[in-house]
Structures are given as structure tokens and as C-alpha cells.
Amino acid sequence: MADQRSARAERSSTGTKKKPPARKGPEHAARAACRSLEALISHPAEGVSAIRRSDDGWAVVVDVLEVPRIPDTTSLLASYEVQLDRSCELLEYTRVRRYRRGAADE
């Protein structure tokens, strides 16, 4: 009888379909981009100003504090475009803009 139960349990465990791996959404991609960029350039991320899905993953624009100054409105920030693959691993990054915190967008 115990053999029948174990055989039934074995069939049911192997007969079940596995769920496909969960897709990683924009929130996960944004966090992964910030972590990877901070580790590479040793500057703290201030936030994410843009994110879009690309053919092979994600493109994330991360704003970074590059030169802290007093007063804070004169600090220098930069925007980096970070390319991630589908599993949110870093492919490349590029600094696309550098600006003063208090400066308005043009």
C-alpha cells in the first residue's frame, strides 16, 4: 500500500507542468540598473528618469550624483543610459548628459 502511494505521488509530481519563469518587470530592471551602475562608477544613484523595453531587454536612464557641493543646488549630476538584457544583466552604459542640480531642462 505504501508502494502504491509513493508511485502515485511520483506520477503526480512528474506529471505536473512547471510554471514558466516569471518575467522581470520595469521595477526590477530599474533596481538592477541602479545597482550595476553604482558598483561600476562608484557614485550614488539619485533615481531613474526613464525606462523602456527594448528588443533584447531594457534601456534605463539613471540619474547619478557625480559631484556633491554645498549648496546642494550646485551639485553636478549625470544621466546614464544603461542597457540590460532580458535577465536584467548589464550589457553597456553611456553617460548621456551632465548637469547642475538646480538647472532647468532645456
N, C-alpha and C positions, 0 to 999 in steps of 0.2 A: 504494500500500500504506500509506503514511503517512497518506493521507487517510482510509482505512478505519479505522485505529487511532484517529485523533483523533475521528472520528464515533462510534465505539464508546465511547470514553472520555466523550464529551459526553453520549451517551444514558444511560450508567450513572451519571454524576454528577447528571443532572437526574431520572433515574428513581428515585433513592433517596429514601426518606421521611426527612424531618427529624425528629429526636427532639423531643418536647415539652420546653419549658423546665423545668429542674429546679425542683421545689418547694422553697421555703425552709423549713427546719425550725425547731424551737424554739430550737436553739442559735444559729442565725443571727439569729433575731428578738431573742433576749436581748442579743446583742452590739450589734445595731443600736439597740436601745432605750437601752442604756447610753451609746453614743457620742453619739446625738442629744441625750439629756438633759444629759450633761456639757457639750456645746457650748452649750446654751441657758442653763443655770443656773450655769455656772462652778463647780460643786462636784464632787468626785470620787465616782464610783460605788463603793460597797463590795461590791455583789453584787446578785443577783436572788433575791427570795424567793418569787415566784410567776409562773407563765406559763400562759396558756390561749389556745386558739384561739377566735376569735370569728367571727361570720358574715362579716365583711369583712376579717379579718386576724388580729391578735394583740393580747392585753392582757397587759402585762408589768408586774410590780411591782418597781421598782428601789429599793434602799436606798442612800442618799446621805449622806456625811459633810458636814453643814452647818456645824458649829462645832467645830473641834478644840480640845480642852482637855487640860490636864495635871492629874491623871492621866487617861489615856485613857478610863477607865470613866465619866468625867463628860462626855465629848464628846456633842454633840447630833447625832442622825441623823434622817433623814426617809425615809418611804416614798412614792414617787411611782407612780401608775398611769399607764402610758404606752400609748396606743393606736396601733397600727401598721396600715397597710393590708396587702394581700396581698404587695406587693413590699417590705415592711418599711420604708416611708417613714412618718415621724411624722405622725400626724393630730392628736393632742392629748395633753396630760399634765395631771395634777392631783396636788397633794400631798394624801395621804390620812391621814398620821399623822406626828407628830413626837415623838421620844422620846430619853431618855438611854441611852447605850450599855449601861450597867450595869443598866438597869431590866428586870425580867422582864415577859413578856406578861401581860396581864390576862385 
